[in-house]
Amino acid sequence: MATKAKRSKTPAKKKSSKATSRVRWTGENDKLMKSMIKEQTPARAIATKLKRTEAAVRQRIHKLGLSLRSSKKKARR
């Protein structure tokens, strides 16, 4: 019966071309994002300003219970 090879204690390195760095959201980030949402700024522009991905911005907006859609209702004629 063959014995199993020993595993090293260090995790294997990921073979991705792009390194990820996770940065925590701060209250200042949230305030800036909320003000940009009120100005109806697109998610892509918010992401660029905050130096985050568009997906990260959309996730944070959802987590905070906000919406990118205008809250102004159009009057019916």
Long-range contacts (C-beta under 8 A, 24 or more apart in sequence): 23-52, 25-60, 30-60, 30-64, 33-57, 33-60, 33-61, 34-64, 34-66, 37-61, 37-66, 37-67, 37-68, 40-70, 42-68, 43-68
